[in-house]
Amino acid sequence: MMEHSMTDPNPSAAPLARFDITADSINRVVAVFYRQVRAHPVLGPVFAAHVEDWPEHEEKIARFWRNAILRERCYNGNPMRLHVSRPDVKPEHFLIWLGLFHEVLQSELGAQTARQWGALADRIGEGFRAGVVSMRQPKDAPPKLF
């Protein structure tokens, strides 16, 4: 399914949206992504250890993305704290997560929208990865730069 281009007005897009996408498209991407996460040999077990209610988790993450992209102000949480507090969430998992997420974006969205959302996901994922590394190291240790 192709998204509207940036020049094609989309009456369902929020006026302050970062790019042109609908809430329904965000929800669909999240559902497809987590279906693949559950089957993933590395990510699946990590998520299964923490997610008890998949529909609730997917709705929460869809709200996160609708907040980040459409600026709906519908998400309330601290995802950095959650990721840091779970020792089985490793910094290298974020690269795997992003690779899978990009695959889903490319299969579910038009090229421009997939690139735009992917760039946002890369910034957020790198922030989480760096936060996990930084917050888990001893306070007097030199910073890890990669």
Helices and strands as residue ranges (DSSP letters): H 23-39, H 43-48, H 54-65, I 66-70, H 79-84, H 91-108, H 111-136
